[in-house]
Amino acid sequence: MQYATARIGAVMVNINPAYRAHELEYVLKQSGIALLVASLAHKGSDYRALVDQVRGSCPDLRETVHIGDPSWDALTEAAAGVDAGRLEDIAAGLSCDDPVNIQYTSGTTGFPKGATLSHHNILNNGYWVGRTIGYTEQDRVCLPVPFYHCFGMVMGNLAATSHGACIVIPAPSFEPGATLEAVQRERCTSLYGVPTMFIAELNLPGFASYDLTSLRTGIMAGSPCPVEVMKRVVAEMHMEQVSICYGMTETSPVSLQTRMDDDLEHRTGTVGRVLPHIEVKVVDPATGVTVPRGTSGELCTRGYSVMLGYWNEPAKTAEAVDAARWMHTGDLAVMRDDGYVEIVGRIKDMIIRGGENIYPREIEEFLYAHPKIADVQVVGVAHERYGEEVLACVIPRDPADPLTLEELRAFCDGRLAHYKIPSRLQLLDTFPMTVSGKVRKVELRERYAAG
């Protein structure tokens, strides 16, 4: 469907298969979808029943095709009768700047927005991501990341096909065992994932029994990679040339990427340097003036990768993309003298405790070294005296031997400034996630706001 829609110039709208009825209805109506293609079921969701539930309130929806039933057969049979000359005529009338894809952003607040991307946006970005990690027709790329998002669809599919590489799909959705089995069986050279996926693979019982020696590279994106995780990925998964990518759906998605020969510090302390044909700058969030290197500010990006806009939402587009076509990311960043960029937090995630600015990532990086912690997220929650206090949300390495707040604070004492030491601890099995693999910190804040 991805390649077919692009060939005829239709706009493909990616829909998260986890959506429930009200979310599906919103996306169908907001984007004006005419043809909906869906599987019959996945992970307990009956998609035929789900579509029937909302069809009556979506006037633009003319036809629904379900993969695996006669409607799919009818579609492919009809396609066989299309004249090749007709396809060539359609292709001749297409522009690289035409919209070809709508990706709905995660929607951490309110309804998601439809980032509208062009052929140029996604094909060029996929090409440069693949070129940066040296893809050729000899590579075999294992993709356990979702195709309804830029990570799988652009950095995966388009990066691989634009360099003639093979795509390996290990399972219908992410399963750590199936992923490692696919790498071993297909002799994959590259593996993708967000840090939580790599953590799940590394912590899998029997991890050491998988032969992963064919791997050389891969992409880790979605959220910052903890140093300890990166060390294990390089040493135990043989991914010496693993690359960190930074971006957002609205920038197709990658703006910054580490290079194959970067050292461990650059792969964990930064998100790389700018890709060819793209500009980045760091500005004072209050004034918009570019700040000196080494100074924290909001990261902005400009170039071919910036979206056409949010579908049918000009006011929201204007809030994100300024008059000079700079996309404002909302991320706090520092550009080093060598051009590499550190992400120090989200503008909205920064904790202000008693007048002190606290960047959660610094505390998270420190806590990853604790032997009882498998994964951690730090958020600020309201406090009567200090305005905000520091809450550590921890997934324990061994649920049978959980971490206590006293142990956590003792580990930090004398090694972190007193105001950065968490005053609250919450033990969890999983974190709430966006479709792109980012932890929904806003949900953690809301969930534990009351103490």
N, C-alpha and C positions, 0 to 999 in steps of 0.2 A: 504493500500500500504506500509506503514511503516513496519508493522510486516511481510507482505508477502515477501518483498524484503530481509529483514534480514534473514528469514527462509531459503531462497534458496541461500543466499550469493551474491545476486545482489547488485550493488551499487545504492542507491537511491539518486538522485540529487534533492534538493529542489529548486523550482523556485518561485520567488516572483510574485504573480498574478498581481502586478501593472506594471510589465515590459512591455515595448513597443517593437516593432519589432526588433530594432537594439540590444536591451539588450537580448531579447530571442534568437536571432540568435547567439550572442556571446557565451552565455552559452551552447546552443545545440552543437555548434562546438567545444568549448574549452574542454568540458567534454566528447564529443563523445557519446551523448545519442542515444540509439538504439530504445527505446520504450518511448513514451511520453504519459502520462495520464493527462488529463485536464478536467475541467468542461466545459460546453458549453458557459457559460457567467457568469460574475460577475461584479457588479458596472459599468455597461455600456460597459464593454469590451466583444467583440465577439471573443472568443478564437478560434473557428473554422477558422474564417477569418484571425486571427493573425497568426495561424500556417501555413495556406495555403500561406501566404505572404512570409514566410522564408523557407519553406520546400525545395525548389529547391537548396538552397545554403548550405544545411546540409546533406552531403553524408552519414553520419552514421545513420541518422534517418530512420529506417525501417518501423515503424508502429506508428500510433497515435490512442489513444483510448479516446473517450469523454464520461465522466460519464453522463448517462441519455439518450444515444442513442444506436442503435443496436451494435455498436462496443464494448460497455461495457458489454452488455449481452453476446456477443460472447466470450469475455475474461473469464467471470465467468463460462460460460457453458463449455469451454475448460478445465478450472481448475478442474471442477468436475470429469473429466475423468483421472486425473493424479493419478498414482498408489502411494499408501501410502509408499510402500517400496522404491520407487524412491526418495521420499522426505527424507526418513530416510538415504538413501545412501548419498545424497547431504549434509545433516546436519552433518553426520559423518566426512566428508572431510573438514569442515570449521574450521578455527582457530579464536580465539577471537581477534587476532591481524590483521585479514583481514580487508581491507577497506569495509565499509558498507554504508557510507553516505558522500556526498559532499555538504557542505554548503557554498554558495557564500557570502563572507563578504560584508559589506555595500558599499565599494568602494567610500570612501569620495574623493579620487583622482583617476582618470583614471578608467579602467575597474575593476570590482570586481575580487577577487582571490578565488579559490575554496578550502576551508579548507577541507582536507580529513580526515575523522574520522573513527575509527574502532569500532567493537562491544564492545570491552573493554572500549574504550573512553566514549561512550555515555551511555551504560547500567550501568556501575559502577558509573558514575557521577550522573545519574538520581537516582540511588539507594541511594547514600549518601545524596543528597539534600533532598529526602523524609524522610530518617531516621533522619536527623538533626531536622526536624520539627515534628517528632513523628507520621508519617503516619501509620495507620493500616487499616484493612478492614472496619472499622467503618467510615472512612473519605469519604467525598464527595467534590471533587475538581472542582471548577468553573474555566474554562479556556477560557477567552475572548481574549487570546493572540494568535498570528498566529502560525500555525503548520509548516509553511515553514521556521521557525527559531528555534534555540535551546531552546528558552524560552518555547514554547509550546510543541515541539517534545520531548525534553529531560527532562527538569525540570518539565514539565507537564505530558505528556503521560507516560514516562518511570519511573518517580518518583512515579506516582500513581499505575501503573500496577505492578511494582516490590514489592509493599506493599499491593496489593489487594484492593486498594482504588477505588472508583467510579469516573469517569470523567463526568462532566456536561459541554456541549458545548452550550452556551447561544444564539448564533446567528452566521451567516456565517462570519461576521466580527464584530469588536468592536462597540457596541452600549451601552452607559451607562445605559439607561433605561432597555434594555433587560437583561443586566448583573445583575442588582439589582433584577429584577423580577425573574430571574433563581435562584439566591441565596435564595430568599424568598420561592419560590415554591418548590424547591428541598431540602431545609434545608441544604445548603452547609456548610461545616465546614472550607473550605479554599478558598481563592480568590487570583488570580494572576493579575498582571498588572505592567506597568511602571508608574512612578509618575504622568505623564500627564493623564493617565486613571483614577487613583484614584481622581485626581483633578476634572475631568469631572463628576465623579459619585457624589462626595461631593457637587458640585455646581449645580447638577440637580434640577430643580424645583420639589418640592414634595419629595426630598430625605428622609426627616424625616418620610414619610408615609410607607417606606419599613421596613419590619421586618427582621433585619439582626442578630438577637440574636443567631442564630445557628453558626455563624462564631466564630472560635477561632484563626485561623492562616491564613497564606497566604504568598505569596512571592512578594516583590517589587524589581525590578531590572531594568537594562537598563541605568539609570542615578541616580545621588544622590537624596535622598529624603529630601525635605525641612522639617525643624523641625515642622513648624506649620501644615503641611500636615500629618506628622506622628502622631502628637497629636490627630488630628481629626479621623484618621484611627483607632487608638486604642480606643478612647473614644466613637466615634459615630458609628463605624462599628463593634465594639466588638472584634477586632482582637488583643487581648492582647499578642498573641504569634507570631505576624507577623515577618517575617524574611527578612533581606536584603541579597541579593546575589550579588557577584561581579565576573565577569569573562569576557571571550571573546569567540567568535565562535571557535577560534583556540585552546581553552582549554576545549572544550566539554560541557558546557562552564564554570562551576563554580569552582573557586579556593578558595574563601573566603566566609564565611556565618556567620551571627549573630545567636546566639542560642536562644531557646525559652524563657529563663529566663533573657535575657539581658535587661538592663534598657534603658530608652528612649535615654539617651546620647549616649550609644554605638550603638543604632539602627540608629541614625541620624548623629553622629559624626564620625562613622567608617563604614566599610563594612564587619566587622566581623573578625574572625580568620580563619586560614587555615583549610581546611577539611582533614580528615584522608587520609593517603597515598599520600599526595601532599606536596611539599616543596614550600616556597616562600622566597624571599630575596629582599632587597632594595639596589641598587647599584648606585654609582656615574656614571651618564650617559657618562661622558667623559673618565673615566678610567676603568669602569667595576668592580671596587673594592667595596665590601660590606661596607655600611656605618653603623655607630652606630645607635642604636635605638634612636628615637627622631629626626633623621636627614632626610631631604628630599632627595629623589633619585628616580631612575626608578624602578618600581616593576617588578620582574621576577618570573616566576613560572616553576616548573619542576615536572614530575611524570607521572602516567598512563594517565592523562587527556590531555597531550600535543599531538596535532594532528600529523598524520603521515607526513604531509607536504601539501604544496599547489599543487593541481593537475597539474602535468606536468610543474611545474615552480620551478626547483631546486634552481635557483639563488635567487628568492624571498623567498623561504623557508630558505635559508642560512642567509638571512638578518634578519629574524624574530627569528629563532631558532639557538642558537650558538652550537659550537662543543660539549659542555657538556650537550646538550638537554635542556637548559634553554630557555623558551619562553620570549622574551622581549616585554612587553605590551605597551610601549609608554606612560604609565601613571606615573605621579609623585605621590609618596606615602611616608608616614611616618609610621614606625612601632612603636607602643607604647611599654612601658615596659611590659604590660600584654599580648602582642602578637596580639592585635587588630590593624588593619591597617586603616589609614586614606588616602583617595584619595584626594590630594590637587589640582589636575588638570592634563591636558594633557601636555606633553612636548611642543607640538605644539600650545597649547592654552594659555600658559603663556604670559601675557602682560608685556612688558618692556617699562615703561614710564620714560623718563629722567634718565635712569639708575636704576630705582626702579623696582624690580620684583613684579608683582601683580598677585595673583591667583584669577581668576574669581569666583570660588565657594564661597570664603569668602564674596564677595560683594553680590552675589546672595542670600546667606543665610540671610544676613542682610536685604536685600530689601523685602524678602518674608513677613516680619512683617508689611510692609506698607499696610494700609487698602484698598487702591485702586488697589493693585497688585494681580492678580490671579496667574500669572506665569511670570518668568523673566529669561533671559539669558544674560550674560555679555561677550562681546568680545572686542578685541583690534583692532582698525583701525588706518591707517597711519595718522601721524600728522607731519607737517613741523618742528616744534620746538622741540617736545618731542620724536619724533620717532613713538610713538603710543599714542593714547588717549583711554579713556574708554567709550564704547557705551553700554547703557542698552536697551535691546529689551524687551518690556513689553507687556503682554496680560492683559488688564485692567479687573478688577472685574466687572465693570459696564461700557460698551461702551458709555453709555449716559453721563457718568461723568468721562471723561478721565483724566489721570494724566498729569501734565505739568512738564517740565524740572525744572522750578523754585521750584515747590513743592517737586520734587525728591531731588534736591540739598539741600533744607532746611531740609529735613528729615535726610540727611546724615551729615549735618554740625555739627561739634563738636563730632560726634559719629564714624566717619571713618576718617582715615588719609587723608589729603587734596588731595594727589595724587591718592587715590583710588575712589574719588567721581566722578561719571560719568559726563562727559562734554557734552555727547550727549544722546538723548532719541529717541527711535523709537517705536511707538505703532503698534501692530500686532494683527491679529485675531488668527493665528496659527503659530507654528514654523515648519520649514522644518525638517523632521525626516528621520532617517535611518530605515531599515526594523526591526532592533532590538530595536527600541524605543529610540535611542539616538538622541539628537538634533544635526543637522548638523551645527555646529558653523562655519565651513569653508564657508558654503554658506551664512550665515549671514554676515561674514566678507567681502566676495566678493560683496554681494548685496549692502552694505552700505559703501563701501570703499571710495567712492567719496564725501561723506558728503551730 
